[in-house]
Amino acid sequence: MDPLTEPEEGWVPIVSADIPPGTLVEAVFESEELIVWRSADGTACIMEARCPHQWSHLGGEGVVEGEELICLTHCWRFSLNGEGWKEGMTGRRDRKGDIEVWPCKEESDWIWTQRREND
């Protein structure tokens, strides 16, 4: 079965999987602004494109550092599972707002996400 012609129920390819580790790209899926990034160890992640702090767009204000995505506007950091942290000048980390992470898988040279069920 070719997943591009016979995709698994609800899964949709949104960007090519050729994103190098430590980088991010912007994507739009069903009118949702998303970013797709790859951590330093190569793990792909799809998340909401806007930082929950002051709504900065992470496509332009985000940078990957190790296994986290950092919003450069106010240095909020987000893990691969969406947990939000603020790291101070002394290195102390305080929990902050989380960001939505979308289902993600890699298959057939694509990064896929899953359609949301209608509420």
Disulfide bonds with the S-S distance in Angstrom:
none
